[in-house]
Amino acid sequence: MQQALITGAASGLGWQLTNEYLEAGWYVVLLDRDEQRLQECAAKLAQSNAACFDVACADVTDVNQLNDVVGSLQCVRDGLDLLINNAGITHRSQASVTDPDVFDKVMSVNWRAPVRLTQLCLPALRKRQGQVICMSSMAAWMPVPGRAAYGASKAALSLHFEAWRPELLKDGIRLLMIYPGFVETSIERNALGSDGQPTTRPRSAVGRIQSVEAAALAIVRAQGARHSRLYAPQWSSRIGRWLWLMAPAWFQRVMSRKFAVELETPKQ
């Protein structure tokens, strides 16, 4: 039986991916820091007679917790076919006034944690010549106002793993980088503000927001086809990337209008 480990699996895209792989007959380990939601997910899966799963609670930014959990997983000892680095965090705040601790937290979750977890799982991935999936973003390719740390973290994730790709391939491990546009997931509902608390700023977006179901299905298909990269399906994201490369001043004028609320000075 094929085995997968999915981070941030108790909600949003991670939960949808969990269900997709369980329906396809995989054994899936749901890794999340929210123990209550994990238990709720386990109860739902048990009711649906999904027997091939396990749950593991850990904060991916806590090295000790991550080491302990990975060391205790039977699927890691037996070998992994798939590691999905899905857990992520964002913010909606001006770079000028955001607490540096917010930047550190976003970078830790979105870049450092996937790197560390992948390193820990390398022996298991080598056993089965498995695959790694990383959730980057189109924000890694073009700047989005009010998301400075988020874009920086996804750019770091992308470049780190793309530079890592040749080493992984030598071990028979394939890498799939995901570059979604706007997706209707819990990451935006839990976005941080400049003080590190959940923000009350409304969400800005450009173009169509992709459903979590459509995003998960596209990822599963790309993984099954052993693709190396999957880009946002929305034309707004693809045109935006082209504009940033070819006409950056025009791009920034357009984005400044579209994301005007992100650039407003917070009320004291």
C-alpha positions in Angstrom: 0.0 0.0 0.0 1.3 3.5 -0.9 1.9 5.7 2.1 1.6 9.5 2.4 2.4 12.1 5.1 0.5 15.4 4.8 1.1 18.4 7.0 -1.6 20.9 7.9 -4.0 18.0 7.2 -6.7 18.9 9.6 -8.3 21.6 7.5 -8.5 23.3 4.2 -6.4 22.0 1.3 -4.6 19.4 3.5 -7.9 17.9 4.6 -9.1 17.8 1.0 -5.9 16.1 -0.1 -6.2 13.6 2.7 -9.6 12.6 1.5 -8.5 12.4 -2.1 -5.6 10.0 -1.3 -7.7 7.9 1.1 -10.3 7.4 -1.6 -7.5 6.3 -4.0 -6.5 3.6 -1.5 -3.5 5.2 0.1 -2.5 5.0 3.8 -2.3 8.6 5.0 -0.9 10.2 8.1 -2.5 13.5 9.0 0.0 15.8 10.7 -1.3 19.0 12.3 -0.7 21.1 15.4 -4.4 21.4 16.2 -5.1 18.3 18.3 -8.8 18.9 18.6 -9.3 19.3 14.9 -7.2 16.2 14.3 -9.4 14.2 16.6 -12.5 15.5 14.8 -11.0 14.5 11.5 -10.2 11.0 12.9 -13.8 10.7 14.0 -15.1 11.7 10.6 -12.9 9.2 8.9 -13.8 6.4 11.3 -17.5 7.1 10.6 -16.8 6.8 6.8 -15.0 3.4 7.4 -11.6 4.8 6.3 -9.3 2.5 8.1 -6.0 3.3 6.4 -5.0 6.5 8.3 -3.3 7.8 11.4 -3.0 11.2 13.0 0.0 12.9 14.5 0.0 16.1 16.5 3.0 18.4 16.2 4.0 22.0 15.6 6.1 21.8 12.5 8.2 24.8 13.7 9.2 23.0 16.9 12.2 20.9 16.0 11.9 18.6 19.1 8.2 17.9 18.4 9.0 17.2 14.7 11.9 14.9 15.5 9.8 13.0 18.1 6.7 12.6 15.8 8.7 11.6 12.7 10.7 9.1 14.7 7.5 7.5 16.0 5.7 7.0 12.7 5.6 3.5 11.4 5.1 4.8 7.8 8.5 6.6 8.1 10.2 3.4 9.2 8.6 1.4 6.4 9.2 4.0 3.8 7.2 6.9 2.3 5.8 7.2 -1.1 4.7 10.8 -0.7 5.5 13.7 1.6 3.2 16.8 1.2 4.5 19.9 2.8 1.2 21.7 2.9 1.1 23.5 6.3 1.3 27.3 5.7 0.6 30.7 7.2 0.1 34.1 5.8 -0.4 37.7 6.9 -2.2 40.8 5.7 -0.2 43.8 6.9 2.1 46.7 5.8 5.7 45.7 5.8 6.6 49.1 7.3 4.8 48.5 10.6 4.7 44.7 11.0 6.4 43.2 14.0 9.6 41.3 12.9 8.3 38.4 14.9 5.5 38.0 12.4 8.0 37.8 9.6 10.0 35.2 11.5 6.9 33.1 12.2 5.8 33.2 8.5 9.3 32.2 7.3 9.5 29.5 9.9 6.3 27.8 8.9 6.5 28.3 5.2 10.2 27.7 4.5 12.2 26.3 7.4 9.6 23.6 8.5 9.3 22.0 5.0 13.0 21.9 4.7 13.5 20.3 8.1 10.7 17.8 7.6 11.9 16.7 4.2 15.4 16.2 5.6 14.0 14.0 8.4 12.0 12.0 5.9 14.8 11.4 3.3 15.6 7.9 4.4 12.0 6.9 4.2 11.6 8.5 0.8 14.7 6.8 -0.5 13.3 3.4 0.5 10.4 3.8 -1.9 11.8 6.3 -4.3 9.0 8.6 -3.3 7.8 12.0 -4.1 7.8 15.4 -2.3 5.1 18.0 -2.9 5.7 21.6 -1.7 3.0 24.3 -1.7 4.6 27.5 -2.9 2.5 30.3 -4.4 2.4 32.6 -7.4 3.3 35.2 -4.8 6.8 33.6 -5.0 7.0 34.9 -8.6 5.5 38.4 -8.2 5.0 40.8 -5.3 1.6 41.1 -3.7 1.0 44.2 -1.5 0.5 43.5 2.2 2.1 40.0 1.9 5.8 40.8 2.0 6.8 38.1 4.4 4.5 35.6 2.8 5.9 36.2 -0.7 9.5 36.1 0.7 8.9 32.8 2.4 7.3 31.2 -0.7 10.2 32.5 -2.8 12.7 31.0 -0.3 10.8 27.7 -0.4 10.7 27.6 -4.2 14.4 28.4 -4.7 15.5 26.1 -1.9 13.7 23.1 -3.2 14.4 23.8 -6.9 18.1 23.9 -6.0 17.6 20.7 -4.0 15.8 19.0 -6.9 19.0 17.5 -8.6 20.1 15.9 -5.3 16.7 14.4 -4.7 16.6 13.0 -8.2 19.9 11.2 -7.6 18.2 9.4 -4.8 15.2 8.6 -7.1 13.0 11.2 -5.3 10.8 13.3 -7.5 9.7 16.9 -6.5 6.4 18.6 -7.4 6.3 22.3 -6.7 2.8 23.8 -6.6 2.3 27.5 -7.5 -1.4 28.2 -6.8 -3.1 31.6 -7.2 -6.0 32.5 -4.9 -7.6 29.4 -3.3 -10.5 29.3 -0.9 -8.6 27.8 2.1 -8.4 28.4 5.8 -4.9 30.0 5.4 -6.5 33.4 4.5 -9.1 33.1 7.3 -6.3 32.7 9.8 -4.1 35.4 8.4 -2.0 37.4 10.9 -2.0 41.2 11.3 0.9 43.4 12.0 0.9 42.6 15.7 0.8 38.8 15.1 -2.9 38.5 16.1 -5.6 37.4 13.6 -6.2 40.3 11.2 -9.5 42.0 10.7 -8.4 43.4 7.4 -10.6 42.2 4.5 -9.0 39.9 1.9 -8.1 41.4 -1.4 -7.9 39.1 -4.5 -7.5 39.3 -8.3 -9.5 37.2 -10.6 -11.3 33.9 -9.8 -10.7 32.2 -6.4 -10.2 28.5 -7.0 -12.1 26.0 -4.9 -10.2 23.8 -2.5 -11.8 20.7 -4.2 -10.5 21.8 -7.7 -7.1 22.6 -6.3 -6.7 19.3 -4.5 -7.8 17.3 -7.6 -5.3 19.1 -9.8 -2.5 18.4 -7.4 -3.4 14.7 -7.2 -3.5 14.4 -10.9 -0.1 16.3 -11.3 1.5 14.0 -8.7 0.1 10.9 -10.4 1.5 12.1 -13.7 4.9 12.7 -12.0 4.9 16.4 -13.1 7.6 18.7 -11.8 5.5 21.9 -11.4 1.9 22.9 -11.3 0.9 26.5 -11.9 -2.3 28.4 -11.1 -5.0 27.8 -13.6 -6.4 31.3 -13.4 -5.5 33.6 -16.3 -5.3 36.5 -13.9 -2.3 34.9 -12.2 -0.5 34.0 -15.4 -1.0 37.4 -16.9 0.1 39.0 -13.6 3.3 37.0 -13.7 4.0 38.1 -17.3 3.3 41.7 -16.4 5.7 41.6 -13.5 8.4 40.3 -15.8 7.8 42.5 -18.8 6.2 45.7 -17.3 6.9 45.8 -13.6 5.9 49.5 -13.2 2.5 48.9 -14.8 2.1 45.7 -12.7 2.7 47.6 -9.4 0.3 50.4 -10.4 -2.4 47.8 -11.0 -1.7 45.9 -7.8 -1.6 49.0 -5.8 -5.2 49.8 -6.9 -6.4 46.2 -6.5 -4.8 45.9 -3.0 -5.4 49.4 -1.8 -6.9 48.1 1.5 -3.7 46.3 2.2 -1.8 49.6 1.9 -4.0 51.6 4.3 -2.3 52.8 7.5 -3.8 51.0 10.5 -6.0 53.1 12.7 -4.5 53.9 16.1 
